[in-house]
Amino acid sequence: MAKVTSKLQLTLPKALAERHAIRPGDAITWESTGDVIRIIPGSRTSAPDRQTRLRLFDEATERQRRRNRAFEGATNDTSRGWTREGLYERGGAR
């Protein structure tokens, strides 16, 4: 387990550095993803080319279209046995 120093520095375990080919002086990127911090070696941080970005965009758009179609087909059953207005009427005047 690594410890954070008073200067907020970390030591990367040797086994991980060797596994991911990280060497002294290499640039790395820190990415916050919710409750997790991802460390991305610099050699893998290059932006995808235009064709890849367009393909990813088209795939995401198609996924959203499928979600929208599934949502449109869902039944909107509002038979809860009560209405919002009824909640106000039950409470009486204050």
Helices and strands as residue ranges (DSSP letters): H 14-19, E 28-33, E 36-41, G 42-44, H 50-73, H 84-91
